Amino acid sequence: MTGAKPAGVRKPVFNEEQVVRYSRHIILPGIGAAGQRALMDAKVLCIGAGGLGSPAAMYLAAAGVGTLGLLDFDRVDLTNLQRQLLHDTGDVGRPKVDSAADRINALNPNVEVVKHDTTLTSDNAFDILGRYDVIVDGTDNFPVRYLVNDATQMLGKPLVYGSIYQFDGQASVFLPGPETPCYRCLFPQPPPPGAVPNCAEAGVFGVLPGIVGSIQAVEAIKLIVGIGEPLVGRLLLFDALAMEFTSVKLRWDPDCPVCGKHPTVTGLIDYDQFCGLPARTTVQQAQAEADTLKTTSEA
């Protein structure tokens, strides 16, 4: 029978093109053929196709992640091009998921790109996030950041977190599980509106998201392949001006409203309505978080 495979014959692990494309991974101790196959079978969602999502998505695609979801409701603006390398000058005005998908398909046509041109809400979060193995949070606003944390905790999905502010960035991994800290262990509730300036007000060093987003891609790949020590229970702080990395130990909060002993947040909340924040406010909170964490770690 034409096209039929004899019973018991397994699908080849790689075709010839994939052997060449991923050869540097396949020969790398710790990844090898099994690790590359795991990457090709993985499904990763990048929330945000902007500064952090650009390097994260591009490196995940280059690594051969089989299914890459892109979630972003925004359109490309000229101001984005200083740091958001998924997009070109000719993409200004296009939906970010469209221009990002074009870039990723050109980089690696083996990757299945799933576009989610929408805002993430309490109504669709479980449905969208539930389709993926690993969630990479490249958002820049409080409502979505808290929503993603809550949803991944409830779904039991690993969350790779990153944020940036001016010249500073940070990254961590939040794994659901007993006595494992989540984002809310650090900051139980969103801050009041206007507490932290946005990118347009404070500015952002264009290279910074490339570094932090690349770290997020590293952490996602480590989780998929099962190598190394992920940033679980740790927050990695990066100061671009001093060129210094600092690792801060995070503590599980038994009173955390989501992952604590007696959770009080048991359903998803649209925080733009809950805390009075505008739904499309662009907020970078890394500096405020770093100051709070320094105080917490020294306590």
N, C-alpha and C positions, 0 to 999 in steps of 0.2 A: 504494500500500500504506500503510495507516494506521500511523503511527509510524516508517516507514522513511525514511531520509535518502538523497537522491540521491548517487551515487558522486562522490567528490571534494569534497563539502561538509564543511568542518571544523566541529568543535564550537565554538560561540562561546567566546571567551576568558572572558567574564563574563556572568552574567545581570543583569537590572535591579537586583535586590536587592544583588548583590555590587558593582556599580558604585557604588551609594550607600554601602554599608557601608565599602568600602575606598577611597573617593574621595580621602582625604587622603594615602594611599600612592600612588595612581595618578598624582596630579598632582605628587608629590614627585620632584625630580631625583635620580637615583641609584637609585630604586626603580622608579617608573613601572609601566606595565602588565606589562612583562616580569618585573620583580621580584616583583610581586604574584602573577603566575601561578606563578612559581617557589615562592613560599610556599605557595600552594594545592596544589601538587603534592608538597610536601615531607612527609617522615615523620620526626618527632622523638620521641625517647624521653626522658621525665623520670624519672630514677631517684630516687624519694622524692617523696611528696606531702605534705611537711611545710613547715618554715619556708622553705627555699630553693625547693622545688618549687612552692609556692603562687604567688608572683609570677611565677616563670618560666613555669609552665604557663598562667596566666591571660593574660599578655601575649603568649605565643605563640599562644594561641587567639584572642585579640582581633586579632592581626595576620593571622589567616587561615591558619595552618599546617593543611594538609589532613588529616593524620593525626597525632594526638597520643597517644603511648603513656604510660601511667601505671603505674609499678611501685612497689608498696609492700605489705608484708604486715601492717601495723599497723592498729589501730583507733583511732578518734578518742578522745582523752582530754581532760578539761576543761582540763588544763594546756596543751594545744596551742593553745587559742583565743587566747592572748595574742599569737600571732605567725602562726599558720597560717590564712590568710584563705580558703583553699579550703573550710573547714569552719565550720559554725554550731553553736550550742548544741544544737539539736535533733539534730545528727549524732553526739553523744557515744555511743560504743559501736558505731557503724557502721564497717565497713571503710573505710579512708581512700580507696581507689580508687573506692568507690561514691559517697561524698559529693563527692569531687573531680569525678567525671564529671558529676554533677548540676549542679554549679556551672558547669562549662565548657559543658555543653549549653545552659544558660540564657543564658550569655554569648554564645555563637556556635554556633547549631545547624548551621552549615555544616561544623564540625569533626567528623571521625570520631574518637571516643575509644576507644582500645583499653586495656582494663583487664588488668593483670597482678597479681593478688592473690596474690603469692608472694614468697619470698625468692630472691635471685639467688645461684646456686651455679655451680660448675664444670660441672655437668651441663646447666644450661639457659642459661648466659650467651651462648654462641655463637648458639643458636637465637633467643633473644629480641633481642639487640642486632643481630644480622645483618639484621633486618627493617627497620631504620631508617637514615636518612641521617646524622643528627646525634644524639649522645648528650649529654644534660645531666645532670651528676652533682650531685644534691642530697642525697647520702647524708651521714650523720653518724657513720659508724663505719669503722674501719680495714679490717676484712676485705673489705667490699664495695668500698671505695675502691681498694684494690690490685687486686682482681679486675676491676673495671671498667677500670682503666688497662691491665692486661695484655690483656684481651679486645679492647679497642678498638685497641690497637697491632697485635695479631695479625689483626684483621679489616680493618684499614686505615680505621677510622672516626674522624672528628673527635670529640674529647671536650671539652666545655665544663665546666670545673671551678669549684667554689665551695666555700668553707667559712667558718664563723663561730665566734667564741669570745668570750663576754661582750660587749665593745663593739668588737671588731675583726673584720674580714672580709677575704677575699681571693678573687681570681678569676684564671683563666688559661685558655688554650686549648692543648690538646695535639694536634698533628697528626702522624700517622704519616708518616715520611719521613726521608731521609738527614740526619743531623746536626741533627735537630730534637728538642729536649728533651721528655721525657715526665715524668710524676709521679715515676717511679722514679729519674730522673736526680737528683732532689733528695733523695729518701728511699728508698734501695735496699730497705730492709726495714721492716716495721712495728715500732713501738716496743714495749717490754715492757708487759705488762698493768698498768694503773693508773698509767702514766706521765703521763697527761693527764686531768684531771677531766672528768666528763661534765656535760651541761646541768643535770641535777638537782642536782649537787653545786656547780657553779660559777655557774649562772644564765646567762641570755642576754637582752640588750637586745631587746625585742620588735620594734622597728622595723628592726633591723639586717638580718635576712634579707630584708626587703622591698627593701633597697637592693642587696644582693649578688645576690639572685635576679633582680632586674631587669637587672643588668649581665649576668648569664648569658643572659637572653633577648635582650639587645642583641647579644651575641656570636654566638648561634645564628642570629639573623636576618641578620647580616652575612655569615656563612658561606654561608647558603642563597642570598642575593641576589648575593653576590660584590662587596660594597662595603666600603670602608674598610680599616683595618688591624686585623686580629684580634689578640688578645692571645697571639700565638704567640711563644714565647721570652721572654715577659714575665710577671711576676706583679704584679697590681694589688693593693696593700694599702690598706685603708680603716680609719681610726681615727675612730670616730663621736664620741668625746669631744672630740678636737681638730679634727674636721671636716677631715681631711687625707687626700688620696690620694697614695700613693707608688708609683712603678713601678720594679720591680727586674728587671734583666736576668737571664734564666735561661741556664744553659750546658748544652749537650749533653754527657753523660758517655760517652766512648767505652767505658767499662767498665760501663755500665748493663746490668743483667742481662736487660733486655727489648729495648731498642732500640740497645744498644751494638754494637761491632764483632763481638763473639763472645758472643751471648746465651746465658745459662745457664738462663733460664726460658723454656722452649719449649712448655709446656702450662699449663693453668689450674690454680690451687691454691685450695682452700678455706682461707682464712687463719685462720678461726676455729679450725680444727683444727691448722693448720701452726704458728701462733705462740702458741697457747694462749689466744687472746682469746675471751671468751664471744660467741656468735653475735649476741646482741641487745644487747650493750653499746653505749650511745650515747656516742660519743666526739667531742669537738671538739678539733682539733689546731692551729687557726690560729695561736695565739700561739707555740707551740713551733716551728711551721714558719717564722713570720716571724723569730724570733730566729736560727734556723739559716740562713735565707736572707740575713739581714743580714751574718752572719759570712762566708758564702760569697761574697757580692758584694764584700765588702771585701778578700777574700783576693787 
